[in-house]
Protein backbone atom coordinates (compact mmCIF):
# COMPACT_ATOMS: atom_id res chain seq x y z
CA UNK A 1 0.00 0.00 0.00
CA UNK A 2 2.85 2.41 0.79
CA UNK A 3 4.46 1.89 -2.64
CA UNK A 4 1.11 2.50 -4.38
CA UNK A 5 0.58 5.63 -2.29
CA UNK A 6 4.04 7.02 -3.13
CA UNK A 7 3.49 6.29 -6.84
CA UNK A 8 0.18 8.16 -6.76
CA UNK A 9 1.96 11.31 -5.52
CA UNK A 10 3.75 11.76 -8.83
CA UNK A 11 1.17 10.49 -11.35
CA UNK A 12 0.35 12.97 -14.09
CA UNK A 13 -3.29 14.01 -13.79
CA UNK A 14 -5.68 16.79 -14.65
CA UNK A 15 -5.08 19.73 -12.29
CA UNK A 16 -7.64 22.29 -11.20
CA UNK A 17 -7.42 24.91 -8.48
CA UNK A 18 -10.07 24.88 -5.78
CA UNK A 19 -9.99 27.57 -3.09
CA UNK A 20 -6.33 28.21 -3.83
CA UNK A 21 -5.34 24.52 -3.65
CA UNK A 22 -4.13 22.51 -6.64
CA UNK A 23 -6.32 19.40 -6.94
CA UNK A 24 -5.27 16.49 -9.16
CA UNK A 25 -7.69 13.92 -10.59
CA UNK A 26 -7.43 11.31 -13.35
CA UNK A 27 -9.02 12.33 -16.66
CA UNK A 28 -11.20 9.20 -16.47
CA UNK A 29 -11.87 7.48 -13.14
CA UNK A 30 -14.35 4.81 -12.09
CA UNK A 31 -13.74 5.37 -8.39
CA UNK A 32 -13.23 8.24 -5.97
CA UNK A 33 -9.67 9.53 -6.41
CA UNK A 34 -8.35 13.00 -5.70
CA UNK A 35 -5.04 14.51 -4.54
CA UNK A 36 -4.61 18.00 -3.10
CA UNK A 37 -1.69 20.00 -1.78
CA UNK A 38 -1.37 22.94 0.60
CA UNK A 39 0.96 24.44 3.21
CA UNK A 40 0.00 24.27 6.90
CA UNK A 41 1.37 26.78 9.48
CA UNK A 42 2.69 24.09 11.84
CA UNK A 43 6.00 22.22 12.10
CA UNK A 44 6.18 18.83 10.32
CA UNK A 45 6.68 17.01 13.63
CA UNK A 46 3.70 18.68 15.33
CA UNK A 47 1.48 18.11 12.29
CA UNK A 48 2.49 14.44 12.01
CA UNK A 49 1.74 13.84 15.71
CA UNK A 50 -1.61 15.62 15.43
CA UNK A 51 -2.65 13.59 12.38
CA UNK A 52 -1.98 10.36 14.28
CA UNK A 53 -4.49 11.11 17.04
CA UNK A 54 -7.78 9.31 16.46
CA UNK A 55 -9.93 12.14 17.82
CA UNK A 56 -8.42 14.49 15.26
CA UNK A 57 -9.55 12.24 12.39
CA UNK A 58 -13.15 13.04 13.29
CA UNK A 59 -12.34 16.77 13.19
CA UNK A 60 -11.03 16.44 9.62
CA UNK A 61 -13.77 14.12 8.38
CA UNK A 62 -17.05 15.11 9.96
CA UNK A 63 -18.78 12.03 8.58
CA UNK A 64 -16.90 9.80 11.07
CA UNK A 65 -19.14 8.65 13.92
CA UNK A 66 -16.65 6.30 15.59
CA UNK A 67 -12.98 5.45 15.21
CA UNK A 68 -10.93 3.03 17.27
CA UNK A 69 -7.60 1.27 17.18
CA UNK A 70 -8.33 -2.48 17.29
CA UNK A 71 -4.75 -3.78 17.01
CA UNK A 72 -1.18 -2.51 17.13
CA UNK A 73 0.98 -4.54 14.72
CA UNK A 74 4.30 -2.76 15.39
CA UNK A 75 5.65 0.70 16.25
CA UNK A 76 4.55 2.10 12.89
CA UNK A 77 1.47 0.03 12.01
CA UNK A 78 -1.96 -0.38 13.54
CA UNK A 79 -5.43 -1.54 12.54
CA UNK A 80 -8.30 0.94 12.76
CA UNK A 81 -12.06 0.40 12.64
CA UNK A 82 -13.85 3.49 11.33
CA UNK A 83 -17.62 4.01 11.16
CA UNK A 84 -19.24 6.75 9.08
CA UNK A 85 -22.64 8.33 9.66
CA UNK A 86 -25.44 7.55 7.21
CA UNK A 87 -26.99 10.35 5.20
CA UNK A 88 -30.34 9.90 3.55
CA UNK A 89 -30.81 7.81 1.46
CA UNK A 90 -27.31 6.29 1.83
CA UNK A 91 -26.56 3.63 4.45
CA UNK A 92 -23.79 4.08 7.01
CA UNK A 93 -20.35 2.82 6.01
CA UNK A 94 -17.54 1.24 7.98
CA UNK A 95 -13.96 0.37 7.08
CA UNK A 96 -11.22 -1.72 8.63
CA UNK A 97 -7.92 -0.08 7.77
CA UNK A 98 -4.25 -0.81 8.21
CA UNK A 99 -2.50 2.48 9.00
CA UNK A 100 1.25 2.81 8.45
CA UNK A 101 2.98 5.96 9.71
CA UNK A 102 6.63 6.89 9.22
CA UNK A 103 8.43 10.15 10.00
CA UNK A 104 12.14 10.86 9.59
CA UNK A 105 14.31 13.86 8.79
CA UNK A 106 11.48 16.39 8.61
CA UNK A 107 9.21 14.42 6.31
CA UNK A 108 6.91 11.45 6.52
CA UNK A 109 3.69 9.82 5.50
CA UNK A 110 0.56 8.32 7.00
CA UNK A 111 -1.00 5.74 4.68
CA UNK A 112 -4.21 3.79 5.21
CA UNK A 113 -5.66 0.93 3.16
CA UNK A 114 -8.44 -1.58 3.70
CA UNK A 115 -7.59 -4.85 5.40
CA UNK A 116 -7.75 -7.91 3.17
CA UNK A 117 -11.35 -9.20 3.52
CA UNK A 118 -10.04 -12.76 3.96
CA UNK A 119 -8.16 -11.82 7.12
CA UNK A 120 -10.79 -9.43 8.48
CA UNK A 121 -12.34 -10.64 11.73
CA UNK A 122 -14.20 -7.44 12.65
CA UNK A 123 -17.92 -7.89 11.99
CA UNK A 124 -19.80 -5.34 9.94
CA UNK A 125 -22.05 -3.32 12.29
CA UNK A 126 -25.77 -3.68 11.70
CA UNK A 127 -26.97 -1.24 9.02
CA UNK A 128 -23.45 -0.57 7.67
CA UNK A 129 -21.86 -1.34 4.32
CA UNK A 130 -18.14 -2.23 4.40
CA UNK A 131 -16.14 0.35 2.41
CA UNK A 132 -12.98 -0.34 0.46
CA UNK A 133 -10.19 2.23 0.81
CA UNK A 134 -7.22 1.90 -1.51
CA UNK A 135 -3.85 3.42 -0.59
CA UNK A 136 -4.83 6.86 0.78
CA UNK A 137 -3.32 9.27 3.26
CA UNK A 138 -0.93 12.15 3.87
CA UNK A 139 2.56 13.03 2.74
CA UNK A 140 4.23 15.63 4.97
CA UNK A 141 7.42 17.59 4.26
CA UNK A 142 9.15 20.79 5.34
CA UNK A 143 7.98 23.64 3.12
CA UNK A 144 10.67 24.74 0.63
CA UNK A 145 9.89 28.31 1.72
CA UNK A 146 10.95 27.33 5.24
CA UNK A 147 7.65 28.35 6.81
CA UNK A 148 5.20 25.65 7.81
CA UNK A 149 4.68 22.20 6.37
CA UNK A 150 3.75 21.09 2.87
CA UNK A 151 1.05 18.44 2.98
CA UNK A 152 -0.42 16.34 0.20
CA UNK A 153 -3.64 14.48 0.90
CA UNK A 154 -4.79 11.55 -1.27
CA UNK A 155 -8.23 9.91 -1.22
CA UNK A 156 -8.52 6.69 -3.22
CA UNK A 157 -11.72 4.77 -2.45
CA UNK A 158 -13.77 2.20 -4.29
CA UNK A 159 -17.44 2.99 -3.82
CA UNK A 160 -19.30 0.04 -2.31
CA UNK A 161 -22.97 -0.57 -1.73
CA UNK A 162 -25.85 1.31 -3.28
CA UNK A 163 -25.57 5.03 -3.98
CA UNK A 164 -27.88 7.26 -6.04
CA UNK A 165 -26.44 7.81 -9.53
CA UNK A 166 -26.12 11.58 -9.04
CA UNK A 167 -24.23 11.11 -5.76
CA UNK A 168 -21.93 8.52 -7.33
CA UNK A 169 -21.13 10.93 -10.16
CA UNK A 170 -20.49 13.72 -7.62
CA UNK A 171 -18.12 11.52 -5.58
CA UNK A 172 -16.21 10.47 -8.68
CA UNK A 173 -15.82 14.03 -10.00
CA UNK A 174 -15.70 16.41 -7.03
CA UNK A 175 -12.49 17.68 -5.45
CA UNK A 176 -14.41 18.17 -2.18
CA UNK A 177 -13.16 14.77 -0.91
CA UNK A 178 -9.70 16.27 -0.41
CA UNK A 179 -10.36 20.01 -0.25
CA UNK A 180 -12.80 19.90 2.69
CA UNK A 181 -10.51 18.01 5.10
CA UNK A 182 -7.47 20.09 4.10
CA UNK A 183 -9.41 23.31 4.66
CA UNK A 184 -10.47 22.11 8.14
CA UNK A 185 -6.86 21.07 8.85
CA UNK A 186 -5.57 24.49 7.75
CA UNK A 187 -8.16 26.33 9.88
CA UNK A 188 -7.38 24.20 12.94
CA UNK A 189 -3.60 24.57 12.61
CA UNK A 190 -3.88 28.33 12.00
CA UNK A 191 -5.75 28.63 15.30
CA UNK A 192 -2.85 26.81 17.04
CA UNK A 193 -0.06 28.90 15.48
Buried (B, 14 or more C-beta within 10 A) or exposed (E): BEEBBEEBEEEEBEEEEBEEBBBBBBEEBEBBBBBBBBBBBBBBBBBBBBBBEBEBBBBBBEBBBEBEEEBEEEEEBBBBBBBBEBEEEBBBBBBBBBBBBBBEEEBBBBBBBBBEEEEBEBEEBEEBBBBBBBBBBBBBBBBEEEEBBBBBBBBBBEBBEEBEEEBBEBBBEBBBBBBBBBBBBBEBBEEEE
